[in-house]
Every structure is written in structure tokens, then in C-alpha cells.
Amino acid sequence: MKAFFSLVLVILLLGCQEPVKDAVTIHTKEEGEPISKYVYGQFIEHLGKSVYGGLWAEMVQDRKFFFAIKDYYDPCGIEQPNDYWGGSPFPYMKASPWKIIGAGTVKMDSIAPFTGKYAAKITLPNNGAFAGIAQESFSLLKDKDYNGYIYLAGVPEAAPVVVRLVTSKGDTMLQKIETITKDYAKYSLGFKSAVTDSARLEIVSSGKGMFKIGTLSLMPADNIDGWRADVVALLKQLNSPIYRWPGGNFVSGYDWRNGVGERDKRPTTKNPAWTGIETNDVGIHEFMNLMKIINSEPFIAVNLGLGSVEDAIAEVEYCNGDTTTAEGKKRKLNSAADPFKVKYWAVGNEMFGSWQLGFMPIADYQAKHNKAAAGIWKVDSTAQLIGVGDIGTNWSRRMMTVSGDYMNLLSEHQYSKEGADVVSHINALASQIKAVADSHRIYRKEVPGLEAKDIRIALDEYNYWYGPNPYGELGIVYHQKDALGVAKALHEMFRNSDLYFMANYAQTVNVLGCIKADGITSALEATALPLILYRNHYGTIPVKVTDTISGLDVVAAYTSGKDSMTVAVVSSLDRESSFKLNFEQGATGNGYKIWTIANSDPMAFNQPGKEPKIVISSEEKTSKIKSLKIPAYGIVLVKFAFRELH
């Protein structure tokens, strides 16, 4: 009797798991709209360590002296995590990161600063002791070169001024500036590190009188026009076709004019939406240059929060106007005679949210949006405009109704918190993306004339958002389960390719980033891998898939020439599975290639400076494809020759 009940219990337990079928059917004649390359887009916001401390190579913090240097050194504040999104406390710069060497010797010169509010003025004690300023935490690599410059002024007796890097082990690399003048002059700096270590930068003198520091810069010598070479290499691997910039919440308080002109003369400001400061070292010209370096397209958001319609129109003219226009002339003076030809423009950001700078009621935003759109099209009739949308507040429907003639695409943003379990976590983002598509299909039926306008979705922010912040503000870690979720989110966009024109993973580096960078090294996060894999190898003409298998999400697409087919699978199963491929019509050729992203631990993750735990592996087969074997918690993409039968 006991054995009988044990057998019954086993049968019941097995019955709780839905049996895995052994085949899927690919309907080769039922094609969808072509998949837009822009669904593989990225998003960069001036926030945390995304730009400064991530993408940009500058090593000196507060290099233009936004904060007054004080004898009491206390630069870091601790920010508590957002109540809704959670996370862990993280440090941020709340005061000057510069230490005083020689108490009472440093004052801030606000009468005639080199740039911004202050210059640092050092009055020497005239007793042979060194005085000046220092900054900690410069990460150095052995045998690596570091180049930079410093602007100094002062009395001749204050020379020589010594600029030196002192490591934690006591190694010193120094450069002497033998003469200085009463007016600011630029002096080159160069060091080669003999060690891998953390160093302190000191700017000191033991002379007489006084000297002033206007600004300074120090970068790894291998920087690419100011961008970190190692991070640029990873951006090239991402191969994203388009980048949205500069925000995000940031843009609703951003004055784009602060980011043009001579970089050292651009004023440092408070980051308007987030913690810390904005040096304005990265502006329109730097961003456009990055797009050229990585062969990607720019997508710029204009400030319709605290910014005016006139400022937004001027920004478009600055980027795209010829040199006969007022703003085009200014661009030429800033060493860019040719227009940048920016095609895509976000007309504001999340203006429906009370957290947004310049938040306003829908009617006010509709009027502001329409006025801005009309003005932008006067200076550039080819501009593709993305309006602010949000299905959750019914903002999207109302924008379609009133502003449908004043936009080309409508923005949606979707972030997912951590799921209660692995399966629900993997499904969460894709479910939200499907809900957005479902809502837009309803709008097309219910809003008069909307279907004919064919206003598609720009999902210009989407990602998972949860967990601690080891990489600074919103600098969370992503795991294999997040990679699975991002891949499944892409699948949902493929299924709705008639609606999703663009999607921008938010954000590229450190801040919710698919790339993580510390002071020395960088690495591809788990979530970067499906973006790379699908961008480089998945087809562009989706076909219908049925007889899907529980726990497996399967999609298929022809390549552009329709001579090959790709099939992609995301498994939320904790065990290996397999299934046969049935084709409604057509024949496969000999040989296929298969790529895999897998780790049996859904919490596995990659990090800079360590061997990656999650990678893209590939294998080539010479036989005809008949079935697929899918590892636990795996992403599989297969490509094979395919011939339609008529």
C-alpha cells in the first residue's frame, strides 16, 4: 500500500509539470513586416558613471573647480535608493574632491577665473614647504601612457610648479613646469606608469608668491578623441545602429549651448536631474564624433521640459542648418562646417511624469509639442520627430488624437523590476512590450485616421531595473536571467514588427548598462550578448511559428535575400530540452551554424577584469538541420540555407 501511494505521488508530481512537446512548425509562407534595424538601438544619458567615469576618458574629477576647495575635506555624499525601484545606497560627489596641501594656503579666485565660477589660487608659505592641491583615486596600469595638460598663471617666483602622481606604494612620476606667467598658459603633461596601482595627483610648489590653476586634464594616451579606447572597442562589438542622447530626465534641465564651444571654457553645472555635476565636456560635437567613430546614427532628445520651443528649434538648426543660417554659422565657428544631418529627434522626455523637470498637463504638452514640431520642420523638413507617449496614463492615446499630425513616431518606455522567480522574471519585459503593442493596435482602431498615419513605436527606453548599485548611481549588475529576458523582449518586437520601428536599450555603460567599466577595464554584461547576437545574425523577415513549447520561446525569420533562415530560442527551463523543426513548405540545405548564450546558473554575471562567465559560443554543422537541442537557461540562434518550394 505504501509503495502504491508513493507511485501515485510521483505521478501527481510529474503531472504538475506540463509535458514538453517535441516539435514546432514554421509557416514559411506567412511573413510579417520586415524587422527594423533600429530595434537594436542604445541610449546614453548623462547620469551616474555612464558618460563621465564610463565612456569619457577624463580621469580628473571637477577639473574646472565647480566646488570651492576647503580645508575641511568631505567630498562624498551617500544617496539612498529610489523608493520604488529599490537598490542600494551609492556615493556621489557633493563637494570638492580636491585636498589642500598646506593648511590655509588655498582660496578660490572668483574675480577672474579661467572658466566657470572659480580658479584655485595657492598662496605659498615662502618657507620652502610644498603647498597646493591633490586628488585621490587615479587608477593606473603598468607601462601605460597618460597625457594631459594644465592651465597655470602666477608670479614667476612661484615656479617651478610640480605636477606628480604618487602611488599607494610610494612610486612618484613627476613633471616640473619651470616658468609661469601672470596670464594663463597651457602646459602639456605626460606620464608613463611603472606600476598597476591607485595614485594621488598633486599640483604643488615650494616657491614664493602665488600661482593659480585654471583647469587641467589627464587621460590615458590611447583615448580616441576623448573616448575610452577599451569602451569604444566594446561599442563596436555592440554594433548598435543608433544611439539616443543625452537623456532621459537629464535633458529636461539641459541647456545644449553649455556643451558647445571650447571644451575647457564650457562651464560646469549641477546635473539638473541626478546627483553630481555636469562638466559639459561631452556635448553635441563630441557625441557626433563618437557616432562617426563607431559608425552609428545619432538620435537627439531636445529639452521641452524647462527648455523653450525656441531653444529646441535652434538646436536642430545648429545641427542640421547650412552655414547661411544663424545657428549653422555658429556650428562652423566651432569647427564643423558641414551639417551633422541628425535625422531622429525626441521632442521632450516623459513629460507625463511628476518626477520630470518641467512636468506639465497633457494639454499643455500637446500645444508645446505641436509648436516645436512645426518650428523644427521649418528649419529641417526631413526631421523625424518622436513624441512623448505612455500607455499607462492614456497619454499615448491623447497624443495620437491631438498631435498625430506633428510626429513620425511615438515614444514608449518600459522597465521591469525583478520577478518573484526566474520564469516570471524572464517573461516580465516581453509581457510589457506585448502590452504596449496591444494598446497601439487598439488606438489604431479607435482613433479616427490614425491607422493611415502609421505612427509606429519608438521604445526608446527599456530594460530591467533592480538590485544593488556597485557601479555608482543606477549601476546595477545584470545576470543570465536578464539576458534571457532581453532576448525574449526582442522576440516580442519581432512578432510586432509592424509596430516597433525603434528600441533603445537603456543605458549603454554602467547606468543600467550592458557594458560595465571601472577605472581600468571594461566588460560586456550578460544583457549585451543577445543584442550583439541578434543584431549580427538574426534575419529580417519574420515568419509565423506555431506549436510552441512550454518554457521555450521560438521565433524565426528569413535573411534579407530569403536564401537563408534563422531560428532563435529562449529557454526559461532549468533543464536541457530539444525539439524538431517542421517547415510548412520549403527545403533546408546542407550545413548550419549555431550560436549559444547559456549558463545553468540564472544568477551568473560578468564583470570587468575577470574571465567572463557568460559568452557567445558558436559551432558549425555539416548535416541538414532537423532538430535543436537547447541548454538550460539558454539562448540559441541557428542559421541555415533554406529554399522555398513553389
Secondary structure, 3 states (H helix, E strand, C coil): CHHHHHHHHHHHHHHCCCCCCCEEEEEEEEECCCCCHHHHEEECCCCCCCCECCCECCCCCCCCCCCCCCCCCCCEEEECCECCCECCCEEEECCCCCEEECCCCEEEECCCCCCCCCEEEEECCCCCCCEEEEEEEEEECCCCEEEEEEEEEECHHHCCEEEEEEECCCCEEEEEECCCCCCCEEEEEEEECCCCEEEEEEEEECCCCEEEEEEEEEEECCCECCECHHHHHHHHHHCCCEEEECCCHHHHHCCHHHHCCCHHHCCCEECCCCCCEECCCCCHHHHHHHHHHHCCEEEEEECCCCCCHHHHHHHHHHHHCCCCCHHHHHHHHCCCCCCCCCCEEEECCCCCCCCCCCCCCHHHHHHHHHHHHHHHHHHCCCCEEEECCCHHHCHHHHHHHHHHHHCCEEEEEEEECCCCCHHHHHHHHHHHHHHHHHHHHHHHHHCCCHHHHCCEEEEEEEEECCCCCCCCCCCCCCCHHHHHHHHHHHHHHHHCCCCEEEEEEECCECCCCCEEECCCCEEECCCHHHHHHHHHHCCCEEEEEECCCCCEEEEEEECCCCCEEEEEEEECCCCCEEEEEEECCCEEEEEEEEEEEECCCCCCCCCCCCCCCCCCEEEEECCCCCEEEECCCEEEEEEEEEECCC
